[in-house]
Amino acid sequence: MGVHSLGRPIDRERIALMGFSAGGHLAALAGATADTGALDPAQPEGQPRKHMPVRCVVSIGGPMRLSGSTNPRIETILTAWIGPRDKQGLGRRALYSPVRWVNGGDPP
């Protein structure tokens, strides 16, 4: 039994992600890390990585660099969500920044 949408099987080779604002951030992060597996949940030992290739990403207004300087209102939101900014830019904010993961093999 496969995954279906509107009664038809979903073509796992034609996955596109799209989102606005926070959804755009998640779409970009998923697209940029899809080939790395870096943010995938842990698999049970001996189980292969479950991978669905992302072919296209559309991010409308999604934040791409969470570790850079921000305005005070956004800083408050980011601190509550991820934690304080790391002065070296190597903390969780950098980990969750899509620009950190961008490489030439990423989907358009």
C-alpha positions as CSV (number, residue, x, y, z in Angstrom):
1,M,0.0,0.0,0.0
2,G,1.5,3.3,-1.1
3,V,1.0,6.9,-0.2
4,H,-2.0,8.4,-2.1
5,S,-3.3,11.9,-2.7
6,L,-6.8,12.3,-4.2
7,G,-7.0,8.7,-5.0
8,R,-3.7,8.6,-7.0
9,P,-0.3,7.4,-5.9
10,I,2.2,10.1,-5.0
11,D,5.3,10.1,-7.2
12,R,8.1,10.1,-4.7
13,E,10.5,11.3,-7.4
14,R,8.6,14.6,-7.9
15,I,8.4,16.2,-4.4
16,A,8.2,20.0,-4.2
17,L,8.1,22.0,-1.0
18,M,6.6,25.4,-0.7
19,G,5.9,27.7,2.3
20,F,5.4,31.3,3.4
21,S,7.3,32.8,6.4
22,A,8.0,30.0,8.9
23,G,6.7,27.5,6.3
24,G,9.2,28.9,3.8
25,H,12.0,28.5,6.3
26,L,11.0,24.9,6.9
27,A,10.7,24.2,3.1
28,A,14.2,25.7,2.5
29,L,15.7,23.9,5.5
30,A,14.3,20.5,4.3
31,G,15.4,21.2,0.7
32,A,18.9,22.2,1.7
33,T,19.4,19.3,4.1
34,A,17.6,16.6,2.1
35,D,20.9,15.3,0.6
36,T,22.8,15.4,3.9
37,G,20.5,13.7,6.3
38,A,21.9,16.1,9.0
39,L,18.6,16.9,10.5
40,D,16.9,13.6,9.9
41,P,15.4,11.8,13.0
42,A,17.5,8.9,14.2
43,Q,16.7,5.6,12.6
44,P,16.6,2.3,14.5
45,E,20.0,0.5,14.3
46,G,20.3,-1.4,11.1
47,Q,17.5,0.5,9.3
48,P,18.3,2.4,6.2
49,R,17.8,6.1,6.0
50,K,14.3,7.0,4.7
51,H,14.9,9.5,2.0
52,M,12.5,11.3,-0.2
53,P,14.3,13.4,-2.8
54,V,13.2,17.1,-2.9
55,R,13.1,18.4,-6.5
56,C,12.1,22.0,-6.0
57,V,11.7,24.5,-3.1
58,V,9.7,27.7,-3.0
59,S,10.3,29.8,0.1
60,I,8.3,33.0,0.2
61,G,9.6,35.3,2.9
62,G,11.2,32.5,4.9
63,P,14.1,33.5,7.2
64,M,17.4,32.0,5.8
65,R,20.0,33.2,8.3
66,L,18.9,32.9,11.9
67,S,22.4,33.5,13.3
68,G,22.8,37.0,11.9
69,S,21.8,40.2,13.6
70,T,18.1,40.9,13.8
71,N,15.7,43.5,15.0
72,P,14.7,43.4,18.7
73,R,11.3,42.0,18.0
74,I,12.5,39.1,15.9
75,E,15.4,38.6,18.4
76,T,12.9,37.9,21.1
77,I,11.1,35.4,19.0
78,L,14.3,33.6,18.0
79,T,15.5,33.5,21.6
80,A,12.3,31.9,22.8
81,W,12.3,29.4,19.9
82,I,16.0,28.4,19.5
83,G,17.9,30.1,22.3
84,P,20.2,33.1,22.5
85,R,22.5,34.0,19.7
86,D,25.9,32.3,19.7
87,K,28.7,34.9,19.3
88,Q,30.7,32.6,17.1
89,G,27.7,31.7,14.9
90,L,28.1,28.0,15.4
91,G,25.2,27.3,17.7
92,R,21.7,26.0,17.1
93,R,20.7,29.1,15.2
94,A,23.4,28.4,12.6
95,L,22.3,24.7,12.5
96,Y,18.7,25.8,11.7
97,S,19.7,28.4,9.1
98,P,19.1,27.1,5.6
99,V,22.0,29.1,4.2
100,R,24.4,27.0,6.3
101,W,23.5,23.9,4.3
102,V,23.2,25.3,0.7
103,N,25.4,23.5,-1.8
104,G,25.5,23.0,-5.6
105,G,23.5,19.8,-5.4
106,D,20.5,21.3,-3.8
107,P,17.2,21.6,-5.6
108,P,16.3,24.9,-7.3
